[in-house]
């Protein structure tokens, strides 16, 4: 005999089934749209000019964590691009030699090799070229010249042996260019796939209903005009402040001319490389000057500055749900500290001035 409670339960289950049936077809078109705009991250960010040989990647990892690349022996790549905190130092701007603060926020090294260029102003074409800059920058690692770095590393037999293996066949395997190539090879392995990649691969259950709604709003609002591709950004330059000067909303204390500083072309004034949004929930503070600490505030500002839209709290919350789904897994091997070889009597001593 069917009870009233049983009838209500059956009706409830039927209604739930209808809701699920009605919602399911909407996921298909959303996936189709998403696949046209984004791509899953590759297993590694390959480069024909810098093959990812295991010994080269191993050497690059050691050099990424190697403080002796700096004049003081204090700072390494990992100082500003800490892999334990998603490739950033979570500071507005980074501290370098003699505790000097740099002018711009340190972008994450995770997935960076897939970007169109490196640095906020795009002055380096790839991660290999980028790796040369901070080592010689007087406000960062402050080594006086490439020869200083090569001589210091060459004083350590273990490194000499690794360079010979990593760059086998070269007459002079230990060069400043090869220091950068080794670091670049390691950085090309810093790929952080996550649930969003599973969704793009066809797993409709990889994202929650709230996250899928946020993705849909992210697309409809126009965020994808700049934030697309495997890294959800990083593929183009854009003026920061399309509809309003960015200084009106951010807390920047200085005027940064952006890409103009690298090219001196007036058309590039206030243009910056669009940041990738992978792991964005963990790579605060935001913008080139690190002036905004809350991701919700950054989304609100982007709506006003770039799209001329005042997003509601509900819309911001929805977009945030999608952005948090972009958090991936930092490769365990990459974030495990390597054992570095000891200095020798020939190794130059740290210099702090």
C-alpha positions, 0 to 999 in steps of 0.5 A: 500500500502506497503511503502519503510519505512514500508518494511525496518522496517519489514525487521529490525524487522525480522532481530532482531527476527532472531538474538534473535532466533539465540542467544536464543539456546546458553543460554540453553547450557550456563545455563547447564554448569553454573548449573554444576559448581555453585548452587543457594545460600540457604535461610540459611546456616544450621548447625545440630550442631547449629540450627537456632532458632529465639531467637538464631539468634536474640541474635547472631545479638546483639552480632555481633554488641556488642562492649562490647565483646572487652576489650575497648568496642569500637570494635565489629564484625561489625567493621571489617565486616560491613554489611552496606558495604557488610561484610567488612571494605574496608580497606587493613587490619583492625584496632583493639585494640590500633589502631593496624593494623592486618596483613591480609584483613578482608574477608566478613561474607556474605555467609561465612558459606558455605565456607570449612573453615574460615580465609585466612589460614583456621584455623577455621573449621566453623563460630562458631569457627571463632567467638572465634578468633578475640574477644581474639586476642590482635590486634583485640578485645583484651579481655584477655580470654573467662571468661572475656567476659562471666563475662561482658555479665553475668553482663547484665540481658537482656543478661542472659535472652536471653541466657537462651532462646536461649540455653534452657535446658543447665545447663550453657547457658551463656558460651564462646562457646555459645557466639560464637554459637549465633554469628555463628547462625546469620552469617548463615543467612547472605545470599545474593541471586541475579540475578545470582541465578535467572539465575541458577533457569532457568530465562534466562533473569535475566542476560544481554547479556554482563553478560552472555558473561562474564560468558561464558568467566569466564568458558572458561578462567579457573576461575572456576577451583577454583571459583565454588559452591554456593559462587563462591569460598570458597570451596578449598585452592590454591597456590597464585602464581601458575605460578609467585610469587604473590609478583611480581604483588601485592603491598605486603610489607611482605611475607605471608606464608598462610596456612603454618602458621596454619599447619606448613606443607611445602606443605601448604606454600603460600596456601590460602583459595580461596575467594568467589566472591559473592558481589566481586564488593563491597568487595575491596580491594582484596587479603589476603593483600588488596594490589589491589584496582581495581577489573579489576586489580585483574582479570588481576593479577589472569590471570597471576598468576593463569592461565598464561594468559595475558587477554586483556582489552576486556576480563577483561571488559567482566569478570567484567560484570559477576562479578558485576552480583554477587552482591546480597541483604544484608538482611535488618533485618541483617543490621538494628542496634539492640538496645543493653541493657545498662551496669550495676554497675557490668559490667566491665569498658572499658580498653584501655591499 
